[in-house]
């Protein structure tokens, strides 16, 4: 597993820096540090100290207090004890449980206490993505690009790479802009294939074409989700029939762009079925940029830095994942049959 951040966690704001609670089993105190959490539990006589757990960790430090009680202390890193990290919008949360399990058998604990630390999300912090299962896209020079498949609430990576036909697959893409001025992350093109290689003469399913037109949204329920950051893009992709039961790969072209320079060649558009027209994700008042999505979008002269290694375009392969037909006869989840057409109209994929 790879952690996509390049610096240690900096505590900007802690919603719970110190928490203290009295329970029927004693007092519990939680101290959230920059990269650690300390849990202190004051109890009376305790015959089975080593059946007390913080997450998956046992064997706490035990000291005797002046009043005769025992103090159970865990001090661990956020990367230990199977502590869960969740990312939602501008916040990152670390969660685990303090538990007492007197029986080693698979029975519920007799005592549980939630341990949570909340922090402002640092600009260079990204969700954890399983390299082998979902793939990553790494860029050049000072720009790093990422892609992954997320769970339903977008707080972390998906726990499975299998999706029922017609379900929604949360696809995440991002660029780490570091010291650069604000960048807008766009998906210029995305094609689905049943092989990790992109064969120009092989069957493909077109998802995004024409410099950012989500063509799959016109026929199914795919759409772009509202942005939380300009450097990230969330695509809610409806699982399609193409490659049903086989391993599927997404071949995408990611672009880091000037947020003030959207045009017909650089945009993020999806189809609005209620209005029967195309909407521009980042500024619906300029949806005229999407008017070419049903024909051919002619981009203006490119500003990509092609002459050196600091290019702002990067291709990515995301997968494999598998779509299975688990909703036979359920019209609500049906997706139109994928067209089988050669990938002959895609642009040059050389970054």
N, C-alpha and C positions, 0 to 999 in steps of 0.2 A: 504494500500500500504506500502511496506517495502523498506527502502533505504538500499542497501547493501554496506555500508561502516562503518567503526568503528571509524573513527576519523573525526574531522572537516576538511573542505576544507582548504588546505594550498596554498596560492598564490605563485606559483613557478615562472611562467612567465605569464604576462597578455598581450595578443596581443593588447587589447584595455583597458589600465588602465584608461585613461582619453580621452574622445572624445568631441569635440566641433564643432558645426555646426550652420550656419545661415540659417534660412528658411524664407519663406514669412510670416510666422506667428510669427517670433521672434527667439531668440537665444536659442539653446538647448545644455546643457552640461551633459555628462554622466560620472560618476566616479564609477569604478568597484572596490569594496573592496574584502576582503578575503571571506566574506559570504553574502555581501550586495551589493546593487547597489543604487546609488543616482542620481536622474535625476532632473535637474534644467532647467526650461523653463521661459525665460524672455519675457513677452508680454506687450502690451499696456493695455488700459482699457478692462476689461473682465466682461461681465454681468452674465456669467453662469459658475462660477468656478467649480461647482460640476458636470459638464458634461465632465470634463477632467479626463481621466483614464490612469493608468499605468497597463497594463494587465487587470485584473478584479477589481483592487483597484481604489477607488475614494477618495474624501475628502483630497486633498493634504494640505500641509502647505503653506500659502500665506503670503508673506511679500511685503512691498512697498519699492522700490528702490529709491535712492536719485534723480534719473532723472524722477521720477513719474511713471515709469513702475512697473508692478507687477511681482514678481518672484514666480513661482509655483514649489514646492519642494516635491518630493517623495523620501523617504529613506526606502527601504524594504529589507527583507531577500530574498534569492533566493528560499525559500520554500513558499513564499507568492504570492498572486496576480496571481496565475496560471502561473507563469513563467516556461517556458519549458526548460528542460535540455536535451541536446543531447550529445552523446559520440561517437566520431569517431577516431579510432586509438589512438594516444597519446594526443588527445585534448578533453576537455569538454567545451561545449558552453551553456550559459544561454541566452535565447531569450524571448523578449516580445515586446509590442508596446505601445508607448505613443500616445494617440488618443484624439481627441475632437469630441464629438457627441452632437451637440446642440439639437437634437431631441431625445426623449426617445423611439421613434418608431424604428422598425427594419430597419433603413436606414444606408448606409455606413457612416463612420465618414468623416467630412470635412477636417480633418488633421490627418495624421499618421506619426510617426517617429520611425524607428526600433531601439530598444535598445538591444545591444548584448555585452556580456562579454566572453572572451576567456581565458582559463587557460590550462596549462599543466596538464594532467591527473595524479593524485596521484596513486601510485601502489595499494593502498587499496580501490580504488573507483570502484564500479561496477554499471551496469545499474539497474534501478528500475524494479522490477518484481512483477506482481500481484500475491500475494500468492494464493488466492482462484482459480484464473483462470488457472494459469500455474504451480504452485507448485515449491518447492525448495528442494534442497538436502543439508543437513547440516552434516558436518563431526564431528570428535572427536578431543579432545585435542586442539592443537594449529592450526590445519588445518580446514578450512571451505570450503565446496564444494557448488557450485551453478549450477542451470540449469534454462533456460528460453527460451521462444519463442520470437524472436526479430522482429522488423519491417524490411522493405526491405533494408534500408541503414545501418542496424545494430547499429543505434544510440540510440535506446530505445526499450521498450517492444512493442510487437504487440498490436494493438488496437482491434483485433478481434481474437476469437478462432475458427473461421470457415474458411476453406480453400478449394478452388475448386480442384477437382481431377486433378492431373498432375501439379499443381502449385508447387512452391518451398517454403518450410517452413524453415525459418532460425532458427536453433536450436543453442543455445549458452551454453557452459559449462565452468566453471572456478574453480580454487582453489586459495584461498587467502593464499599465502605462508608466509606473514608477515616477520618475521626475518630469515626464512629458506633460505638456498642456493637456487638458481634457480631450480624450479620444472617444469616438463613437464606434462601437463594435457592430459590424454588419455581417450578415451571411449573404455573400454575393451569389452563391450557387450551391445547391445540395442535390445529389443524386443518390438513389439507393441501388445497390447491386447485390448479387449473391456471392461475390468473391472479393477478397481484399484488394485485388488489382482492378483498375478501371480499364476495361476492354472497350475501345471505341466502337467495335462491331457487335458487342454483346448486349443483352437485354438490360434496360435500366428503368427505374421509375423516377420521374422528375418531381422533385419536391419544391425546390426554389430555383428559378431561372430568371433570365432577363435582368440581371443586376439587382436582385433582391425581391422579386415577386414570388410570394408563397402561393404557387399555382395549386397546391394541394388543398388550400383553403376554399377554393371555388367549388370543389366537388365533395369535400368531406367537412370535418369539424376542426381541422388544424387551424391554428392561429398563433400570432405572436402575443406574448403577455406584456402588460405594461412594464416599463423599465423601472428598476430600482436604482440602477447606476448606468450611466452612459456607456461604461466600458464592459457591460454585460448584456447578454440577450438571452431570453428564455423563449423557447419554441415549444408549444403544446402540439405535438404531432400525433394525429390519429393513426393507430396501427393499421396498415394497409394490407391488401391481399397479395401484393407482389412478394414472391419468395416465401409464400406461406409454408411454415414447417421447416424452412431451411435457415441457415445462418445468413443474416443480412448485415450489410455494411453501408454506412453513410459516407459519401465522399463530398466534402464541403470545402468551399473557399471562404476563408475568413478575411475581413478587411477592417483595419483600424483607420478611421476617417475623421476629418474635421467636422464637428457637430454643426457648424454653421455653413457647410458647403454641400448639403444634400441636393441632389438633382435626379434626373431620370435614370442616370447610370449608377448612382449610389444611393440606396434607399432601403427601407424595410416596409413592404406593402402586404396586406392581406385582404381577402375579399369579405365585404360586409353584406351578408345575404339579405338583411332587412332593408338596406338602402340600395341593394343590387348594384354595388359598385366597389371600387378599390379604396382602401383607407391607408394613409401614411401613418405608421405607428408613432413616429416621433413628433408629428405636427399635422393633425387631421386637416387643418386649414390649407395645407399645401398638398392635399391629396391629388392634385393635378399631376404631380410627379409620377403617380401610379397609372395614369391614363393609358400608358403604352403597354401595360402588362398583358393585354389581350392581343398585342401585335408584336412589335419589335422595339425594344428600348435602345435608343442610340445614346451611348454615354458621351459626355464631352471629353476633351483631351485629359488623359489621366495625369494625376499628380503623384502616383506611386513612385517611390525612389527605386528605380530599377537598376541604376548604374552601380550600386554598391550593396553591401550586405545588410543595410538598414532598411530593407523593404517593409512595407506595411501590409502586404498581402501574404497569406499563408494557407496552404492546403492542409486538410486534416482528414483522417480516416477514423471513423467512430464505429466500433463494433468489435466482435460480432454480437448481435442479439437475434432473438427468434420470435416470430409472430405465430401464434397457434390459433386454430379455429375452435374457441371454447364457447361460442355464442351462436351455435347453429339455430337458425330460425328466428333469431331476435333481430328484427328489422332496425331497431334503434341503434345497434352497433355495427350495422353493415357499412362497408366502404366500397366505392365503385371499383370495378376491376382495373387493375393497373394496366396501363398501355405498355406494350413491349416494343420500344423503339430504340434504335441505335443512338448512342451519345455522340452525334456528329456536329451539334451546334454549340457545344460548350467552348468557352474561351480558353486561351492558353493557361494551363494550370501551373506553370513554372513560377515560383515565388520570386 
